[in-house]
Amino acid sequence: MPPRNFLVPPLGTVSLKYAKPWCKDTCGNNVVISYPFGIGASCSVNEWYTVYCNSSKPYLAALNEQLQLLGVDMENQTVTVNMPKFSDCSQ
């Protein structure tokens, strides 16, 4: 049997969907929200993974929407958040 040739479209033309069907997968400045996280309660695996877009910024709902979500990296299984800076308590 002769070898088959497959055409692969350039990466710029591929549209990948990272969220559950019918759920938004970006918030704010193009922060991609991948499942098991989801924008809104019906789009995440459970309440600990629910994200809300507030003023175009994603926040983790389980933490009283006080922790801004900067990115979800499913390959490395990490989540990047914007933590408040704490000052050094030693005097």
C-alpha positions in Angstrom: 0.0 0.0 0.0 1.5 3.4 -0.9 2.1 6.0 1.9 -0.7 8.4 2.5 -0.2 12.2 2.6 -2.1 14.2 5.2 -2.5 17.9 5.1 -2.2 19.6 8.4 -3.5 23.2 8.6 -1.1 25.9 10.0 -1.5 26.5 13.7 -3.0 29.9 13.1 -6.0 28.4 11.4 -6.8 25.8 14.1 -9.4 26.7 16.6 -9.1 24.7 19.8 -11.9 24.7 22.3 -10.7 24.1 25.9 -14.0 24.5 27.7 -17.1 22.3 27.9 -19.4 22.6 24.9 -21.5 25.8 25.0 -19.2 27.4 27.6 -16.9 30.4 27.1 -13.2 29.6 27.3 -11.7 33.0 27.6 -12.0 35.9 30.0 -10.6 39.4 29.9 -7.2 39.8 28.2 -7.5 36.4 26.5 -7.0 34.3 29.6 -7.8 30.8 28.5 -9.9 28.9 31.0 -9.5 25.2 30.5 -11.8 22.4 31.8 -12.0 21.3 34.7 -12.2 25.0 35.4 -15.1 26.8 33.8 -16.6 30.3 33.5 -19.8 29.9 35.5 -21.1 27.1 37.8 -22.5 24.9 35.0 -19.2 25.0 33.1 -16.8 23.7 35.7 -16.4 20.3 37.3 -17.4 21.6 40.8 -17.6 24.8 42.8 -13.8 24.8 43.5 -13.1 25.1 39.8 -15.7 27.8 39.0 -14.4 31.0 37.5 -16.3 34.3 37.3 -15.4 37.2 34.9 -15.6 40.4 36.9 -14.6 43.6 35.1 -13.0 41.4 32.3 -10.8 39.7 34.9 -11.2 36.0 35.9 -11.6 35.2 39.6 -11.8 31.9 41.4 -15.3 31.8 42.9 -14.5 29.4 45.7 -12.1 32.0 47.2 -14.8 34.7 47.4 -13.7 36.1 44.1 -10.6 37.7 45.7 -8.0 35.7 43.8 -7.5 36.8 40.3 -6.7 33.9 37.9 -3.9 34.8 35.5 -3.6 31.5 33.7 -4.3 27.8 33.6 -1.6 25.4 32.3 -3.1 22.0 31.8 0.2 20.5 30.4 2.1 21.4 33.6 -1.1 21.1 35.8 -0.6 24.6 37.3 -2.7 27.6 37.9 -1.2 31.1 38.1 -3.0 33.6 40.4 -2.4 37.2 41.4 -1.5 37.1 45.1 -1.4 40.2 47.3 2.1 41.2 48.4 2.8 40.7 52.1 5.4 42.8 53.8 8.1 41.4 56.0 6.8 41.2 59.5 10.3 41.1 61.2 11.4 44.3 62.8 
